[in-house]
Amino acid sequence: MNKIIVPIDFSKRSEYACKMASRIAKKSNSTVYLLHMIELPSGVIDMGARSKFSIPESMLYLRKIRDRILEFKTDFFDESYEVHHAIRFQKPYEGILQYADKIKADLIVMGSKGHSEFEEILIGSNTEKVVRRANIPVIVVKKDSKKFRIKNIVFASNFKNNSKKEVFRKFLDFADHFNSEIHLLKVTTPTKFESTHDATQKIEDFIKEFDLPKFSINIYNDASIEKGILNFSRDLNADLIALSTSGRSGLSHLFSASVTKSLSKKALKPILTIKA
């Protein structure tokens, strides 16, 4: 992992993403690229005769944006690794994906707004679009954690097919930087019941071609897949939840509004998504 993109809009959730990216960069010796997207009226960048903005006004605006980015660099990153920045005039999700392709990034770290529902982290707005379309792993951060570490990672999957193995390979590349213990999780539900023996065998068959570090196999029964992932991760006090996602439908096929509001914000861990 060499290059990490952090889209920032100067919000609190951008700060959380910067803190996360800083920790990862220190561990992996990666270069960080701060990216700010601007969707402006055409007059701001088109200095024609009918423009409502003068060149000095526009230059002042861009200078202020640059100064804020430099403040983020000073506040959240140190000199032990490289930090670059860029400003692009595009729709946020399009600009993020194109910039990731341009610099051949390995990871995107994004903040996200939302409430207590699991779905709110990943479904909707630009974050969901990036998660759905990015060809590289994406970490979604919703809250700050002063004592954050990446020691216990939950990898939740149905462990069914070969496409998931490529996801798992990318996941192991990420986890290798942190000497993490990996907790393989398969959730069974009343409508899709599977015996513990059969589910365990499926996971063992799935991982036999990989050289895993510390790991555990976990079969968890719950009312739904999303509840099972959340409840298991909360019981374990996991540091990160890793999932595969579909390019067609994002995560909406897996995480629905059925997640109850009784799940507190403290249960919302950072999410690592990898496109299958």
DRENVOGU-404163 format. One line per 5 residues: number of its first residue (from 1); for each residue x, y, z of N, C-alpha, C. Coordinates in nm, 3 decimals, always signed. Layout:
% residues N
NUM	X:Y:Z:X:Y:Z:X:Y:Z ~ ...
END
This chain:
% residues 276
1	+0.085:-0.119:+0.000:+0.000:+0.000:+0.000:+0.089:+0.125:+0.000 ~ +0.084:+0.198:-0.111:+0.174:+0.312:-0.127:+0.106:+0.448:-0.128 ~ -0.019:+0.453:-0.177:-0.085:+0.582:-0.195:-0.226:+0.580:-0.137 ~ -0.255:+0.677:-0.050:-0.385:+0.687:+0.016:-0.448:+0.821:-0.020 ~ -0.571:+0.817:-0.071:-0.645:+0.940:-0.100:-0.742:+0.969:+0.014
6	-0.745:+1.095:+0.058:-0.840:+1.138:+0.160:-0.920:+1.257:+0.106 ~ -1.043:+1.236:+0.058:-1.126:+1.349:+0.017:-1.165:+1.431:+0.140 ~ -1.151:+1.562:+0.132:-1.184:+1.647:+0.247:-1.275:+1.761:+0.206 ~ -1.370:+1.793:+0.295:-1.457:+1.909:+0.273:-1.454:+2.000:+0.396 ~ -1.353:+1.979:+0.482:-1.328:+2.060:+0.602:-1.431:+2.040:+0.713
11	-1.508:+1.935:+0.704:-1.606:+1.902:+0.807:-1.540:+1.816:+0.914 ~ -1.616:+1.789:+1.020:-1.567:+1.701:+1.127:-1.537:+1.562:+1.073 ~ -1.622:+1.513:+0.985:-1.599:+1.379:+0.932:-1.474:+1.375:+0.846 ~ -1.436:+1.489:+0.784:-1.308:+1.495:+0.713:-1.192:+1.484:+0.810 ~ -1.208:+1.545:+0.926:-1.104:+1.536:+1.029:-1.086:+1.391:+1.075
16	-1.199:+1.321:+1.094:-1.191:+1.180:+1.135:-1.117:+1.098:+1.030 ~ -1.147:+1.125:+0.902:-1.082:+1.051:+0.794:-0.932:+1.081:+0.790 ~ -0.896:+1.207:+0.814:-0.754:+1.244:+0.815:-0.680:+1.173:+0.928 ~ -0.743:+1.166:+1.044:-0.679:+1.097:+1.157:-0.659:+0.949:+1.125 ~ -0.758:+0.888:+1.065:-0.747:+0.748:+1.027:-0.636:+0.729:+0.925
21	-0.634:+0.813:+0.821:-0.533:+0.802:+0.716:-0.393:+0.823:+0.772 ~ -0.380:+0.913:+0.867:-0.250:+0.938:+0.929:-0.197:+0.814:+0.999 ~ -0.285:+0.747:+1.071:-0.244:+0.625:+1.142:-0.203:+0.516:+1.045 ~ -0.279:+0.503:+0.938:-0.248:+0.400:+0.838:-0.117:+0.433:+0.768 ~ -0.096:+0.560:+0.733:+0.026:+0.601:+0.663:+0.150:+0.575:+0.748
26	+0.140:+0.597:+0.877:+0.254:+0.572:+0.966:+0.290:+0.425:+0.968 ~ +0.188:+0.340:+0.970:+0.211:+0.196:+0.977:+0.264:+0.141:+0.844 ~ +0.213:+0.194:+0.734:+0.245:+0.138:+0.603:+0.347:+0.220:+0.524 ~ +0.389:+0.334:+0.582:+0.482:+0.425:+0.514:+0.427:+0.468:+0.378 ~ +0.300:+0.499:+0.375:+0.232:+0.539:+0.252:+0.238:+0.691:+0.233
31	+0.217:+0.734:+0.110:+0.202:+0.876:+0.079:+0.054:+0.910:+0.081 ~ +0.019:+1.022:+0.143:-0.120:+1.066:+0.154:-0.147:+1.178:+0.054 ~ -0.263:+1.170:-0.010:-0.305:+1.274:-0.104:-0.438:+1.331:-0.056 ~ -0.436:+1.454:-0.008:-0.558:+1.522:+0.032:-0.625:+1.580:-0.093 ~ -0.754:+1.555:-0.107:-0.825:+1.594:-0.228:-0.949:+1.674:-0.192
36	-0.957:+1.795:-0.244:-1.077:+1.878:-0.222:-1.146:+1.901:-0.356 ~ -1.275:+1.869:-0.360:-1.353:+1.885:-0.481:-1.437:+2.012:-0.471 ~ -1.441:+2.088:-0.582:-1.520:+2.211:-0.586:-1.622:+2.203:-0.700 ~ -1.749:+2.215:-0.664:-1.855:+2.228:-0.764:-1.897:+2.375:-0.763 ~ -1.848:+2.451:-0.859:-1.872:+2.594:-0.861:-1.961:+2.634:-0.978
41	-2.032:+2.748:-0.963:-2.099:+2.806:-1.081:-1.995:+2.833:-1.188 ~ -2.035:+2.821:-1.313:-1.938:+2.834:-1.421:-1.864:+2.967:-1.419 ~ -1.926:+3.070:-1.365:-1.863:+3.201:-1.362:-1.737:+3.208:-1.279 ~ -1.723:+3.116:-1.184:-1.606:+3.120:-1.097:-1.481:+3.079:-1.172 ~ -1.496:+2.985:-1.265:-1.376:+2.939:-1.336:-1.377:+2.982:-1.482
46	-1.491:+3.039:-1.529:-1.499:+3.090:-1.665:-1.498:+3.242:-1.657 ~ -1.385:+3.301:-1.690:-1.369:+3.445:-1.670:-1.409:+3.525:-1.794 ~ -1.517:+3.486:-1.857:-1.563:+3.557:-1.975:-1.627:+3.690:-1.939 ~ -1.675:+3.758:-2.041:-1.728:+3.893:-2.021:-1.850:+3.894:-1.931 ~ -1.928:+3.782:-1.930:-2.050:+3.778:-1.850:-2.029:+3.717:-1.712
51	-1.907:+3.689:-1.677:-1.879:+3.627:-1.549:-1.921:+3.717:-1.434 ~ -1.982:+3.657:-1.331:-2.020:+3.731:-1.211:-1.903:+3.744:-1.113 ~ -1.792:+3.679:-1.145:-1.677:+3.676:-1.055:-1.555:+3.732:-1.129 ~ -1.483:+3.818:-1.062:-1.362:+3.872:-1.121:-1.248:+3.774:-1.098 ~ -1.143:+3.789:-1.176:-1.025:+3.705:-1.156:-0.969:+3.720:-1.015
56	-0.953:+3.842:-0.962:-0.903:+3.854:-0.824:-0.991:+3.784:-0.721 ~ -1.124:+3.794:-0.736:-1.215:+3.728:-0.642:-1.197:+3.577:-0.647 ~ -1.187:+3.525:-0.767:-1.173:+3.380:-0.784:-1.039:+3.332:-0.729 ~ -0.934:+3.407:-0.755:-0.802:+3.369:-0.705:-0.798:+3.375:-0.553 ~ -0.867:+3.473:-0.495:-0.873:+3.484:-0.349:-0.946:+3.365:-0.290
61	-1.055:+3.325:-0.355:-1.132:+3.210:-0.308:-1.046:+3.084:-0.309 ~ -0.977:+3.061:-0.420:-0.893:+2.942:-0.431:-0.777:+2.946:-0.333 ~ -0.725:+3.065:-0.307:-0.616:+3.078:-0.210:-0.664:+3.041:-0.071 ~ -0.787:+3.080:-0.037:-0.843:+3.046:+0.094:-0.863:+2.894:+0.107 ~ -0.909:+2.832:-0.001:-0.925:+2.686:-0.001:-0.790:+2.620:+0.020
66	-0.690:+2.666:-0.050:-0.556:+2.608:-0.037:-0.504:+2.625:+0.105 ~ -0.527:+2.742:+0.165:-0.482:+2.767:+0.303:-0.549:+2.670:+0.401 ~ -0.676:+2.640:+0.379:-0.747:+2.547:+0.468:-0.692:+2.405:+0.453 ~ -0.659:+2.368:+0.330:-0.599:+2.236:+0.308:-0.465:+2.227:+0.381 ~ -0.386:+2.332:+0.372:-0.255:+2.333:+0.439:-0.271:+2.327:+0.591
71	-0.379:+2.387:+0.642:-0.407:+2.375:+0.786:-0.436:+2.230:+0.823 ~ -0.513:+2.161:+0.740:-0.541:+2.019:+0.764:-0.411:+1.939:+0.765 ~ -0.321:+1.971:+0.671:-0.193:+1.899:+0.666:-0.114:+1.920:+0.794 ~ -0.115:+2.041:+0.844:-0.040:+2.072:+0.966:-0.106:+2.009:+1.089 ~ -0.239:+2.013:+1.094:-0.311:+1.968:+1.213:-0.315:+1.816:+1.227
76	-0.321:+1.743:+1.116:-0.350:+1.600:+1.124:-0.240:+1.508:+1.073 ~ -0.134:+1.564:+1.016:-0.028:+1.480:+0.961:+0.108:+1.530:+1.010 ~ +0.206:+1.442:+1.006:+0.341:+1.482:+1.047:+0.438:+1.459:+0.932 ~ +0.566:+1.479:+0.960:+0.667:+1.476:+0.854:+0.730:+1.338:+0.835 ~ +0.675:+1.235:+0.898:+0.732:+1.101:+0.884:+0.692:+1.034:+0.753
81	+0.600:+1.097:+0.677:+0.558:+1.045:+0.547:+0.515:+1.164:+0.463 ~ +0.506:+1.143:+0.333:+0.472:+1.252:+0.242:+0.322:+1.279:+0.241 ~ +0.287:+1.407:+0.233:+0.147:+1.447:+0.220:+0.137:+1.550:+0.106 ~ +0.059:+1.517:+0.005:+0.035:+1.607:-0.107:-0.110:+1.653:-0.105 ~ -0.141:+1.752:-0.186:-0.281:+1.796:-0.192:-0.317:+1.836:-0.335
86	-0.448:+1.829:-0.364:-0.498:+1.867:-0.496:-0.637:+1.927:-0.482 ~ -0.670:+2.020:-0.572:-0.803:+2.079:-0.581:-0.854:+2.050:-0.722 ~ -0.975:+1.992:-0.731:-1.030:+1.959:-0.862:-1.172:+2.015:-0.874 ~ -1.205:+2.059:-0.995:-1.336:+2.116:-1.024:-1.423:+2.011:-1.092 ~ -1.485:+1.925:-1.012:-1.568:+1.817:-1.063:-1.674:+1.780:-0.961
91	-1.768:+1.699:-1.004:-1.858:+1.638:-0.908:-1.775:+1.551:-0.815 ~ -1.805:+1.554:-0.685:-1.717:+1.487:-0.588:-1.684:+1.342:-0.621 ~ -1.786:+1.258:-0.641:-1.755:+1.116:-0.658:-1.681:+1.090:-0.789 ~ -1.713:+1.165:-0.895:-1.642:+1.148:-1.021:-1.497:+1.190:-1.008 ~ -1.476:+1.303:-0.942:-1.341:+1.353:-0.924:-1.255:+1.260:-0.839
96	-1.314:+1.205:-0.734:-1.241:+1.114:-0.647:-1.196:+0.990:-0.724 ~ -1.288:+0.931:-0.799:-1.257:+0.809:-0.873:-1.154:+0.835:-0.983 ~ -1.168:+0.947:-1.054:-1.073:+0.978:-1.161:-0.934:+1.008:-1.105 ~ -0.931:+1.078:-0.992:-0.801:+1.109:-0.931:-0.734:+0.982:-0.880 ~ -0.814:+0.891:-0.825:-0.760:+0.762:-0.779:-0.696:+0.687:-0.895
101	-0.763:+0.688:-1.011:-0.706:+0.623:-1.129:-0.579:+0.694:-1.176 ~ -0.580:+0.825:-1.173:-0.467:+0.904:-1.222:-0.340:+0.876:-1.144 ~ -0.349:+0.871:-1.012:-0.228:+0.852:-0.931:-0.204:+0.706:-0.894 ~ -0.293:+0.618:-0.942:-0.285:+0.475:-0.911:-0.286:+0.452:-0.760 ~ -0.389:+0.506:-0.696:-0.403:+0.496:-0.550:-0.433:+0.353:-0.508
106	-0.400:+0.322:-0.383:-0.423:+0.189:-0.328:-0.540:+0.186:-0.230 ~ -0.579:+0.303:-0.178:-0.682:+0.309:-0.074:-0.744:+0.447:-0.072 ~ -0.875:+0.452:-0.047:-0.946:+0.577:-0.025:-1.000:+0.575:+0.118 ~ -0.978:+0.682:+0.193:-1.032:+0.695:+0.328:-1.127:+0.813:+0.329 ~ -1.256:+0.786:+0.360:-1.359:+0.890:+0.354:-1.435:+0.900:+0.486
111	-1.471:+1.021:+0.521:-1.564:+1.040:+0.631:-1.705:+1.031:+0.578 ~ -1.801:+1.007:+0.668:-1.940:+0.998:+0.625:-2.032:+1.045:+0.735 ~ -2.136:+1.116:+0.696:-2.236:+1.157:+0.793:-2.336:+1.046:+0.813 ~ -2.429:+1.067:+0.904:-2.531:+0.966:+0.929:-2.570:+0.964:+1.074 ~ -2.663:+0.876:+1.106:-2.711:+0.866:+1.243:-2.670:+0.731:+1.300
116	-2.755:+0.667:+1.372:-2.715:+0.543:+1.436:-2.736:+0.421:+1.347 ~ -2.811:+0.434:+1.238:-2.838:+0.318:+1.156:-2.715:+0.281:+1.073 ~ -2.688:+0.154:+1.065:-2.573:+0.104:+0.991:-2.578:+0.148:+0.845 ~ -2.699:+0.144:+0.788:-2.714:+0.177:+0.647:-2.670:+0.320:+0.619 ~ -2.689:+0.412:+0.714:-2.661:+0.552:+0.691:-2.513:+0.577:+0.664
121	-2.425:+0.488:+0.711:-2.283:+0.508:+0.689:-2.250:+0.499:+0.541 ~ -2.314:+0.405:+0.473:-2.267:+0.369:+0.341:-2.366:+0.392:+0.228 ~ -2.491:+0.407:+0.261:-2.590:+0.420:+0.156:-2.630:+0.567:+0.139 ~ -2.623:+0.617:+0.019:-2.662:+0.754:-0.008:-2.542:+0.844:-0.029 ~ -2.563:+0.952:-0.098:-2.468:+1.059:-0.122:-2.344:+1.011:-0.195
126	-2.238:+1.092:-0.190:-2.117:+1.062:-0.265:-2.041:+0.943:-0.210 ~ -2.050:+0.922:-0.079:-1.977:+0.810:-0.019:-2.022:+0.678:-0.079 ~ -2.155:+0.658:-0.089:-2.206:+0.533:-0.144:-2.163:+0.515:-0.289 ~ -2.161:+0.625:-0.365:-2.121:+0.616:-0.506:-1.976:+0.574:-0.519 ~ -1.891:+0.628:-0.433:-1.750:+0.590:-0.436:-1.733:+0.444:-0.395
131	-1.802:+0.404:-0.288:-1.796:+0.265:-0.242:-1.840:+0.170:-0.353 ~ -1.946:+0.206:-0.425:-2.001:+0.119:-0.527:-1.911:+0.106:-0.649 ~ -1.842:+0.216:-0.683:-1.771:+0.219:-0.811:-1.620:+0.208:-0.801 ~ -1.564:+0.230:-0.685:-1.418:+0.228:-0.672:-1.362:+0.089:-0.694 ~ -1.253:+0.080:-0.768:-1.187:-0.047:-0.791:-1.079:-0.077:-0.688
136	-1.064:+0.012:-0.592:-0.968:-0.008:-0.485:-1.043:-0.005:-0.351 ~ -0.985:-0.059:-0.246:-1.052:-0.058:-0.116:-1.085:+0.083:-0.069 ~ -1.196:+0.094:+0.003:-1.241:+0.222:+0.059:-1.269:+0.201:+0.208 ~ -1.215:+0.289:+0.291:-1.249:+0.289:+0.433:-1.343:+0.405:+0.460 ~ -1.456:+0.374:+0.524:-1.554:+0.476:+0.560:-1.547:+0.497:+0.712
141	-1.526:+0.622:+0.752:-1.510:+0.656:+0.894:-1.625:+0.746:+0.934 ~ -1.692:+0.711:+1.043:-1.807:+0.790:+1.085:-1.784:+0.866:+1.215 ~ -1.696:+0.817:+1.299:-1.674:+0.885:+1.426:-1.527:+0.883:+1.463 ~ -1.491:+0.968:+1.557:-1.352:+0.980:+1.600:-1.324:+0.876:+1.707 ~ -1.199:+0.835:+1.715:-1.158:+0.743:+1.820:-1.014:+0.775:+1.856
146	-0.997:+0.839:+1.970:-0.864:+0.884:+2.009:-0.769:+0.768:+2.033 ~ -0.823:+0.653:+2.071:-0.738:+0.537:+2.100:-0.750:+0.432:+1.990 ~ -0.779:+0.477:+1.868:-0.802:+0.382:+1.761:-0.676:+0.301:+1.729 ~ -0.698:+0.172:+1.705:-0.593:+0.083:+1.660:-0.657:-0.018:+1.564 ~ -0.577:-0.093:+1.494:-0.630:-0.193:+1.403:-0.574:-0.328:+1.445
151	-0.620:-0.377:+1.556:-0.572:-0.504:+1.610:-0.669:-0.618:+1.585 ~ -0.798:-0.588:+1.590:-0.901:-0.689:+1.567:-0.990:-0.648:+1.451 ~ -0.982:-0.725:+1.342:-1.059:-0.694:+1.223:-1.159:-0.806:+1.196 ~ -1.284:-0.768:+1.177:-1.387:-0.864:+1.138:-1.397:-0.865:+0.986 ~ -1.383:-0.983:+0.926:-1.408:-0.998:+0.783:-1.536:-1.078:+0.767
156	-1.643:-1.011:+0.727:-1.774:-1.073:+0.715:-1.802:-1.108:+0.570 ~ -1.845:-1.231:+0.546:-1.869:-1.276:+0.410:-1.960:-1.398:+0.411 ~ -2.010:-1.434:+0.292:-2.081:-1.561:+0.280:-1.986:-1.673:+0.236 ~ -1.860:-1.633:+0.202:-1.754:-1.729:+0.168:-1.797:-1.826:+0.058 ~ -1.862:-1.770:-0.044:-1.922:-1.857:-0.145:-1.836:-1.883:-0.268
161	-1.786:-1.777:-0.334:-1.731:-1.800:-0.466:-1.592:-1.741:-0.486 ~ -1.536:-1.761:-0.604:-1.399:-1.720:-0.632:-1.382:-1.569:-0.634 ~ -1.487:-1.495:-0.672:-1.475:-1.349:-0.674:-1.447:-1.296:-0.535 ~ -1.501:-1.362:-0.434:-1.476:-1.320:-0.296:-1.331:-1.349:-0.255 ~ -1.268:-1.445:-0.322:-1.128:-1.476:-0.288:-1.035:-1.362:-0.328
166	-1.065:-1.296:-0.440:-0.985:-1.181:-0.479:-1.004:-1.067:-0.380 ~ -1.126:-1.050:-0.333:-1.154:-0.953:-0.228:-1.073:-0.987:-0.103 ~ -1.074:-1.112:-0.066:-1.003:-1.157:+0.054:-0.853:-1.136:+0.040 ~ -0.799:-1.156:-0.079:-0.657:-1.134:-0.102:-0.621:-0.988:-0.082 ~ -0.704:-0.897:-0.132:-0.681:-0.753:-0.111:-0.693:-0.718:+0.037
171	-0.788:-0.781:+0.103:-0.806:-0.757:+0.245:-0.682:-0.800:+0.324 ~ -0.626:-0.916:+0.292:-0.506:-0.964:+0.363:-0.387:-0.871:+0.339 ~ -0.376:-0.815:+0.219:-0.270:-0.719:+0.191:-0.280:-0.599:+0.283 ~ -0.403:-0.556:+0.309:-0.426:-0.443:+0.400:-0.393:-0.482:+0.544 ~ -0.448:-0.595:+0.589:-0.432:-0.636:+0.728:-0.288:-0.666:+0.764
176	-0.209:-0.706:+0.665:-0.070:-0.743:+0.689:+0.013:-0.628:+0.747 ~ -0.028:-0.505:+0.717:+0.047:-0.389:+0.766:+0.031:-0.369:+0.916 ~ -0.069:-0.429:+0.976:-0.102:-0.396:+1.114:-0.087:-0.513:+1.211 ~ -0.042:-0.627:+1.160:-0.027:-0.744:+1.246:-0.156:-0.772:+1.322 ~ -0.267:-0.762:+1.250:-0.399:-0.773:+1.312:-0.441:-0.918:+1.329
181	-0.530:-0.941:+1.424:-0.597:-1.070:+1.433:-0.724:-1.061:+1.350 ~ -0.744:-1.159:+1.264:-0.857:-1.158:+1.172:-0.966:-1.250:+1.225 ~ -1.087:-1.199:+1.233:-1.201:-1.276:+1.281:-1.296:-1.298:+1.164 ~ -1.290:-1.418:+1.107:-1.375:-1.453:+0.993:-1.516:-1.478:+1.044 ~ -1.613:-1.410:+0.982:-1.750:-1.414:+1.032:-1.849:-1.454:+0.924
186	-1.927:-1.554:+0.954:-2.042:-1.591:+0.869:-2.167:-1.585:+0.956 ~ -2.261:-1.500:+0.916:-2.385:-1.484:+0.991:-2.492:-1.574:+0.931 ~ -2.557:-1.651:+1.015:-2.672:-1.731:+0.969:-2.799:-1.670:+1.026 ~ -2.905:-1.678:+0.950:-3.033:-1.618:+0.991:-3.142:-1.724:+0.983 ~ -3.257:-1.699:+1.045:-3.366:-1.798:+1.041:-3.411:-1.834:+0.900
191	-3.404:-1.737:+0.808:-3.449:-1.764:+0.671:-3.342:-1.831:+0.587 ~ -3.216:-1.819:+0.630:-3.105:-1.882:+0.558:-3.020:-1.959:+0.658 ~ -3.085:-2.056:+0.721:-3.016:-2.131:+0.825:-2.910:-2.225:+0.766 ~ -2.801:-2.237:+0.838:-2.694:-2.329:+0.800:-2.633:-2.381:+0.929 ~ -2.609:-2.510:+0.934:-2.553:-2.565:+1.057:-2.413:-2.512:+1.082
196	-2.373:-2.509:+1.208:-2.240:-2.460:+1.244:-2.133:-2.542:+1.173 ~ -2.154:-2.674:+1.167:-2.057:-2.762:+1.101:-2.041:-2.726:+0.953 ~ -2.153:-2.710:+0.883:-2.147:-2.681:+0.739:-2.088:-2.542:+0.714 ~ -2.128:-2.445:+0.795:-2.077:-2.309:+0.778:-1.927:-2.303:+0.805 ~ -1.883:-2.373:+0.909:-1.740:-2.376:+0.942:-1.661:-2.442:+0.830
201	-1.713:-2.550:+0.776:-1.646:-2.620:+0.667:-1.633:-2.530:+0.545 ~ -1.736:-2.451:+0.519:-1.733:-2.360:+0.404:-1.621:-2.257:+0.420 ~ -1.604:-2.203:+0.540:-1.497:-2.106:+0.565:-1.361:-2.172:+0.553 ~ -1.346:-2.291:+0.609:-1.218:-2.362:+0.603:-1.178:-2.392:+0.459 ~ -1.275:-2.430:+0.377:-1.246:-2.455:+0.236:-1.205:-2.326:+0.165
206	-1.270:-2.217:+0.203:-1.244:-2.087:+0.140:-1.101:-2.038:+0.168 ~ -1.051:-2.058:+0.289:-0.923:-1.999:+0.329:-0.804:-2.093:+0.312 ~ -0.825:-2.215:+0.270:-0.715:-2.312:+0.272:-0.600:-2.276:+0.179 ~ -0.624:-2.195:+0.077:-0.516:-2.157:-0.014:-0.440:-2.033:+0.032 ~ -0.484:-1.974:+0.144:-0.419:-1.853:+0.195:-0.334:-1.884:+0.317
211	-0.227:-1.806:+0.331:-0.141:-1.816:+0.449:-0.185:-1.708:+0.547 ~ -0.274:-1.743:+0.637:-0.332:-1.644:+0.728:-0.246:-1.624:+0.852 ~ -0.244:-1.501:+0.903:-0.182:-1.476:+1.034:-0.277:-1.524:+1.144 ~ -0.277:-1.458:+1.257:-0.370:-1.494:+1.364:-0.514:-1.478:+1.316 ~ -0.595:-1.582:+1.337:-0.733:-1.570:+1.291:-0.824:-1.662:+1.373
216	-0.953:-1.633:+1.365:-1.055:-1.717:+1.427:-1.170:-1.734:+1.330 ~ -1.241:-1.846:+1.341:-1.360:-1.871:+1.259:-1.483:-1.858:+1.348 ~ -1.579:-1.779:+1.302:-1.695:-1.748:+1.386:-1.824:-1.764:+1.307 ~ -1.916:-1.845:+1.360:-2.051:-1.858:+1.305:-2.145:-1.791:+1.404 ~ -2.220:-1.693:+1.356:-2.302:-1.612:+1.446:-2.447:-1.613:+1.399
221	-2.537:-1.646:+1.488:-2.679:-1.650:+1.454:-2.747:-1.521:+1.496 ~ -2.825:-1.465:+1.406:-2.898:-1.343:+1.441:-3.019:-1.328:+1.350 ~ -3.100:-1.226:+1.379:-3.224:-1.207:+1.304:-3.198:-1.164:+1.160 ~ -3.086:-1.098:+1.135:-3.051:-1.054:+1.001:-2.899:-1.049:+0.988 ~ -2.851:-1.043:+0.865:-2.706:-1.038:+0.842:-2.646:-0.912:+0.903
226	-2.712:-0.797:+0.877:-2.656:-0.672:+0.926:-2.653:-0.666:+1.078 ~ -2.758:-0.716:+1.143:-2.758:-0.719:+1.289:-2.648:-0.812:+1.341 ~ -2.631:-0.924:+1.273:-2.528:-1.018:+1.316:-2.389:-0.958:+1.308 ~ -2.361:-0.887:+1.200:-2.230:-0.824:+1.186:-2.209:-0.719:+1.295 ~ -2.310:-0.636:+1.316:-2.299:-0.532:+1.417:-2.285:-0.589:+1.557
231	-2.368:-0.685:+1.590:-2.367:-0.741:+1.725:-2.238:-0.817:+1.754 ~ -2.193:-0.897:+1.657:-2.068:-0.968:+1.675:-1.951:-0.871:+1.693 ~ -1.947:-0.768:+1.607:-1.838:-0.670:+1.614:-1.840:-0.593:+1.744 ~ -1.960:-0.564:+1.793:-1.972:-0.495:+1.922:-1.927:-0.586:+2.037 ~ -1.969:-0.713:+2.034:-1.929:-0.806:+2.140:-1.778:-0.825:+2.142
236	-1.718:-0.828:+2.025:-1.574:-0.847:+2.013:-1.498:-0.718:+2.042 ~ -1.567:-0.604:+2.034:-1.503:-0.473:+2.038:-1.402:-0.460:+1.924 ~ -1.446:-0.496:+1.805:-1.360:-0.494:+1.686:-1.319:-0.351:+1.652 ~ -1.204:-0.338:+1.590:-1.153:-0.207:+1.550:-1.197:-0.169:+1.410 ~ -1.227:-0.269:+1.327:-1.260:-0.244:+1.187:-1.346:-0.359:+1.137
241	-1.444:-0.327:+1.051:-1.527:-0.429:+0.987:-1.497:-0.426:+0.837 ~ -1.462:-0.540:+0.779:-1.431:-0.549:+0.637:-1.540:-0.626:+0.565 ~ -1.582:-0.574:+0.449:-1.691:-0.633:+0.371:-1.659:-0.627:+0.224 ~ -1.715:-0.718:+0.148:-1.710:-0.705:+0.002:-1.840:-0.641:-0.043 ~ -1.833:-0.569:-0.155:-1.952:-0.502:-0.204:-1.966:-0.522:-0.354
246	-2.087:-0.508:-0.402:-2.116:-0.526:-0.544:-2.112:-0.393:-0.616 ~ -2.056:-0.390:-0.735:-2.054:-0.268:-0.814:-2.190:-0.227:-0.863 ~ -2.283:-0.322:-0.870:-2.416:-0.291:-0.923:-2.504:-0.217:-0.824 ~ -2.497:-0.262:-0.699:-2.595:-0.209:-0.604:-2.534:-0.158:-0.475 ~ -2.404:-0.133:-0.476:-2.343:-0.087:-0.353:-2.364:-0.188:-0.243
251	-2.402:-0.140:-0.126:-2.426:-0.231:-0.014:-2.574:-0.244:+0.015 ~ -2.658:-0.183:-0.069:-2.800:-0.181:-0.037:-2.862:-0.320:-0.038 ~ -2.798:-0.414:-0.111:-2.853:-0.549:-0.116:-2.826:-0.624:+0.013 ~ -2.732:-0.574:+0.093:-2.694:-0.644:+0.215:-2.742:-0.572:+0.340 ~ -2.735:-0.440:+0.340:-2.770:-0.364:+0.459:-2.896:-0.283:+0.435
256	-2.996:-0.310:+0.513:-3.125:-0.246:+0.489:-3.168:-0.164:+0.609 ~ -3.280:-0.096:+0.593:-3.331:-0.009:+0.699:-3.381:-0.087:+0.819 ~ -3.373:-0.220:+0.814:-3.421:-0.300:+0.926:-3.331:-0.293:+1.048 ~ -3.211:-0.234:+1.031:-3.123:-0.220:+1.147:-3.189:-0.126:+1.247 ~ -3.198:-0.169:+1.372:-3.274:-0.091:+1.469:-3.197:+0.027:+1.523
261	-3.271:+0.128:+1.566:-3.210:+0.248:+1.622:-3.150:+0.223:+1.759 ~ -3.180:+0.108:+1.816:-3.125:+0.078:+1.948:-2.975:+0.052:+1.943 ~ -2.922:+0.029:+1.822:-2.778:+0.013:+1.809:-2.714:+0.151:+1.821 ~ -2.636:+0.171:+1.925:-2.582:+0.303:+1.953:-2.472:+0.340:+1.854 ~ -2.438:+0.468:+1.852:-2.332:+0.516:+1.766:-2.198:+0.453:+1.801
266	-2.183:+0.411:+1.924:-2.057:+0.349:+1.965:-2.033:+0.218:+1.893 ~ -2.139:+0.158:+1.842:-2.125:+0.030:+1.771:-2.079:+0.050:+1.628 ~ -2.076:+0.173:+1.580:-2.044:+0.199:+1.441:-1.893:+0.209:+1.422 ~ -1.834:+0.102:+1.380:-1.691:+0.094:+1.358:-1.655:+0.143:+1.218 ~ -1.529:+0.178:+1.196:-1.487:+0.205:+1.058:-1.513:+0.083:+0.971
271	-1.551:+0.108:+0.845:-1.585:+0.001:+0.753:-1.485:+0.000:+0.638 ~ -1.424:-0.114:+0.613:-1.339:-0.132:+0.494:-1.419:-0.208:+0.390 ~ -1.442:-0.146:+0.274:-1.517:-0.213:+0.167:-1.425:-0.240:+0.051 ~ -1.441:-0.359:-0.008:-1.361:-0.399:-0.123:-1.456:-0.452:-0.229 ~ -1.448:-0.397:-0.347:-1.541:-0.434:-0.454:-1.510:-0.572:-0.510
276	-1.613:-0.654:-0.518:-1.596:-0.790:-0.572:-1.590:-0.786:-0.724
END
